[in-house]
Amino acid sequence: MKMVSRGTVIYVVALAVLLLWAYFVQADTRRVDGYSMLPTLEGGDLVVIQGVPLSDVHVGDIIVYNGLCSTGGESVVHRVIANTSSGLITKGDNNPNPDQYLHQIADGPITQQCLEGKVVYVIPYVELLAYYVDSNGLPQWFNYLPSILILIVVIGSILLQREEEEKAGTKPQ
């Protein structure tokens, strides 16, 4: 009977941890549209957001706020540039003025009721997959598929390299 290699066990455990993290963290995703966050985020990037209280958001964080505060009535993904007593002041990295300037993007400072969450992870270039998910009514967890596949490939290649080195009699560094 052949024993399962230690690398295979690590690979399976890492995959299980990733899947459990995605499920239990209860994070949500949003697709980035437009160019206001260039070069940090591009249209088609998928951001994973986690709901947090306003007190956990700091200057420099990227947040998503909903249509209650945006003048266009849509969710906006922008960076926090100031934290005032009345709420957060935000701005796209590629925009010259804050969102609140002349009420062009936001009606006022971002309050807790408008805050959808803080960006905790970015999956670049998944616009086609996200469009497919949205247009076909697939579940939101399906958006995690690209990062899961990338993780599988990376971990798998590391494990294969280690097994080859062990067979060749050299130790991995």
C-alpha positions as CSV (number, residue, x, y, z in Angstrom):
1,M,0.0,0.0,0.0
2,K,1.5,3.3,-1.1
3,M,1.6,6.1,1.5
4,V,0.3,9.6,0.7
5,S,3.2,12.1,0.5
6,R,3.4,14.9,3.0
7,G,3.2,17.4,0.1
8,T,-0.2,16.0,-1.0
9,V,-1.5,16.3,2.5
10,I,-0.3,19.9,2.7
11,Y,-1.9,20.6,-0.7
12,V,-5.3,19.2,0.3
13,V,-5.3,21.0,3.7
14,A,-4.3,24.4,2.0
15,L,-7.2,24.0,-0.5
16,A,-9.6,23.1,2.3
17,V,-8.5,26.1,4.4
18,L,-9.0,28.4,1.3
19,L,-12.5,27.1,0.7
20,L,-13.5,27.4,4.3
21,W,-12.0,30.9,4.5
22,A,-14.1,32.0,1.5
23,Y,-17.2,30.5,3.1
24,F,-16.9,31.6,6.7
25,V,-15.4,35.0,6.3
26,Q,-18.7,35.9,4.6
27,A,-16.9,38.3,2.3
28,D,-18.7,39.7,-0.7
29,T,-17.4,40.7,-4.1
30,R,-17.8,43.6,-6.5
31,R,-16.5,44.0,-10.0
32,V,-14.6,47.3,-10.6
33,D,-15.9,49.4,-13.5
34,G,-14.3,52.4,-15.0
35,Y,-10.8,54.0,-14.6
36,S,-11.1,56.2,-11.5
37,M,-8.9,53.8,-9.4
38,L,-6.1,53.4,-11.9
39,P,-3.4,52.3,-11.5
40,T,-4.4,50.5,-8.3
41,L,-7.6,48.9,-9.7
42,E,-8.6,48.4,-13.3
43,G,-12.0,47.8,-14.9
44,G,-12.7,44.1,-14.7
45,D,-10.9,43.5,-11.4
46,L,-12.8,41.7,-8.8
47,V,-12.6,43.1,-5.2
48,V,-13.4,41.0,-2.2
49,I,-14.9,43.1,0.5
50,Q,-15.6,42.5,4.1
51,G,-18.2,44.3,6.1
52,V,-16.6,46.3,8.9
53,P,-17.7,49.1,11.3
54,L,-16.8,52.6,10.2
55,S,-14.3,52.8,13.2
56,D,-12.3,50.0,11.5
57,V,-11.7,52.0,8.3
58,H,-8.6,54.1,8.1
59,V,-7.2,56.7,5.7
60,G,-5.6,54.8,2.8
61,D,-8.1,51.9,2.9
62,I,-10.2,51.2,-0.2
63,I,-13.9,50.9,0.5
64,V,-17.1,50.2,-1.3
65,Y,-20.1,52.5,-0.5
66,N,-23.6,52.1,-1.8
67,G,-26.1,54.2,-3.7
68,L,-27.4,55.8,-0.5
69,C,-24.4,58.1,-0.6
70,S,-23.5,58.1,-4.3
71,T,-25.1,60.6,-6.6
72,G,-25.5,58.0,-9.3
73,G,-27.2,55.5,-7.1
74,E,-24.6,52.8,-7.7
75,S,-21.9,51.3,-5.5
76,V,-18.5,53.1,-5.7
77,V,-15.1,51.6,-5.0
78,H,-12.7,54.4,-3.8
79,R,-9.9,55.2,-1.3
80,V,-10.5,56.9,2.0
81,I,-8.5,60.1,2.1
82,A,-9.9,61.6,5.3
83,N,-11.9,60.6,8.4
84,T,-14.1,63.4,9.7
85,S,-16.6,63.6,12.5
86,S,-19.4,63.4,9.9
87,G,-17.9,60.4,8.0
88,L,-15.3,59.3,5.5
89,I,-14.0,61.5,2.6
90,T,-13.2,59.4,-0.4
91,K,-11.5,59.8,-3.8
92,G,-10.6,57.7,-6.8
93,D,-6.8,57.3,-7.2
94,N,-7.1,58.7,-10.7
95,N,-9.5,61.5,-9.8
96,P,-8.3,65.1,-9.2
97,N,-11.0,65.9,-6.5
98,P,-12.6,64.1,-3.6
99,D,-15.9,62.3,-4.3
100,Q,-17.7,64.9,-2.2
101,Y,-16.4,67.9,-4.2
102,L,-19.5,69.7,-5.5
103,H,-21.4,66.5,-4.9
104,Q,-20.1,65.0,-8.2
105,I,-19.8,61.4,-7.0
106,A,-21.0,61.3,-3.4
107,D,-23.7,63.4,-1.7
108,G,-21.6,63.9,1.4
109,P,-19.2,62.1,3.8
110,I,-19.6,58.3,3.8
111,T,-21.5,57.1,6.9
112,Q,-22.0,53.6,8.4
113,Q,-25.3,53.1,6.5
114,C,-23.6,53.7,3.2
115,L,-20.5,51.6,3.9
116,E,-20.7,48.2,2.2
117,G,-17.3,47.1,3.3
118,K,-13.5,47.4,3.1
119,V,-11.5,45.8,0.2
120,V,-9.5,42.9,1.6
121,Y,-8.4,41.2,-1.6
122,V,-8.2,41.9,-5.3
123,I,-8.5,39.4,-8.1
124,P,-7.3,41.1,-11.3
125,Y,-8.7,40.6,-14.8
126,V,-11.8,38.5,-14.1
127,E,-14.3,40.7,-15.9
128,L,-15.3,37.9,-18.3
129,L,-15.9,35.4,-15.6
130,A,-17.8,38.0,-13.4
131,Y,-19.9,39.0,-16.4
132,Y,-20.7,35.3,-17.1
133,V,-21.7,34.8,-13.4
134,D,-23.9,38.0,-13.4
135,S,-25.6,37.3,-16.7
136,N,-26.3,33.6,-16.0
137,G,-27.4,33.9,-12.4
138,L,-24.6,31.7,-11.0
139,P,-23.9,32.0,-7.2
140,Q,-21.5,34.7,-6.0
141,W,-19.0,32.2,-4.6
142,F,-18.3,31.2,-8.2
143,N,-16.3,34.5,-8.5
144,Y,-13.7,32.9,-6.2
145,L,-12.9,30.2,-8.8
146,P,-10.0,32.1,-10.5
147,S,-8.1,32.6,-7.2
148,I,-8.8,29.0,-6.1
149,L,-7.4,27.7,-9.5
150,I,-4.4,30.0,-9.2
151,L,-3.7,28.8,-5.7
152,I,-4.0,25.2,-6.8
153,V,-1.5,25.6,-9.6
154,V,1.0,27.5,-7.5
155,I,0.8,25.0,-4.6
156,G,0.8,22.0,-7.0
157,S,3.9,23.3,-8.8
158,I,5.8,23.8,-5.5
159,L,4.9,20.3,-4.3
160,L,5.9,18.7,-7.6
161,Q,9.2,20.6,-7.5
162,R,9.8,19.4,-4.0
163,E,9.0,15.8,-4.8
164,E,11.3,15.9,-7.8
165,E,14.1,17.3,-5.6
166,E,13.5,14.6,-3.0
167,K,13.6,11.8,-5.7
168,A,16.8,13.3,-7.1
169,G,18.3,13.2,-3.6
170,T,18.6,17.0,-3.2
171,K,17.0,18.9,-0.4
172,P,14.7,21.8,-1.2
173,Q,15.9,25.2,0.1
